[in-house]
Amino acid sequence: TYGFASGSLAAPQANAMAAVIDPLMNGVGAPWVLYGIGAVIAIVLTYFKIPALAFALGMFIPLELNVPLLVGGAINWYVTSRSKDAKVNSERGEKGTLIASGFIAGGALMGVVSALLKFGGIEVSIADSWWVNPMSEVCSLLAYICLIGFFIRATKK
């Protein structure tokens, strides 16, 4: 998990790559049939003009990581399609990408800080009463909506 509750941090991308590389490095037979099925699926997706990489990411990345990607894509579409001027839409998209990149970098840095705290044996905990309180979900949702509003407003300036 991404908190301090379990003994390890989740890494879906690393696990997927390890599943592909492990048979090749250890001399064990690779699941070539599965690789072939994946290649056929990628070809079919490409034929129908569906990005195979985005589809594949959606297949193995957990839902809690995919939902923000979907919301970010929807925000990008909304912001870059509100003006009739293509140049304005392009500038808004670039500004949104810059802001989102900063948030991604900040999230990555906080992940490193979280891992360092865990490695150092520093226990950071939140009262259990907060986790079971339904208002914690409401507060999180409101903060997320405010963040979405910030993105939209900041890119339209």
TAURLIN-V42210 format. One line per field, one symbol per residue. ss: DSSP state (~ for helix, > for strand, _ for the rest). psi: psi as a letter, one per 30 degrees, with the letter a starting at -180 (. if undefined). burial: 1 if it has 16 or more other C-alpha atoms within 10 Angstrom, else 0. A space follows every 50 residues. Layout:
ss=???
psi=???
burial=???
This chain:
ss=___________~~~~~~~~~~~~~~______~~~~~~~~~~~~~~~~___ _~~~~~~~~~__~~~~~~~~~~~~~~~~~______~~~~~~~~~~~~~~~ ~~~~~~~~~~~~~~~~~~~________~~~~~_~~~~~~~~~~~~~~~~~ ~~~~~~_
psi=lfagelflkkieeeeeeeeeeeeefgglkkieeeeeeeeeeeeeeeeghk jeeeeeefefkleffeeeeeeeeeeeeeeggfkfjeeeeeeeeeeeeeee eeeeeeeeeeeeeeeeeeefgkjjlkkffeefkffeeeeeeeeeeeeeee eeeeff.
burial=00010000000000000000000000000100000000000100000000 01000001000000000000010011001110000001100110111000 00000000000001100100000000000000000000000000000000 1100110
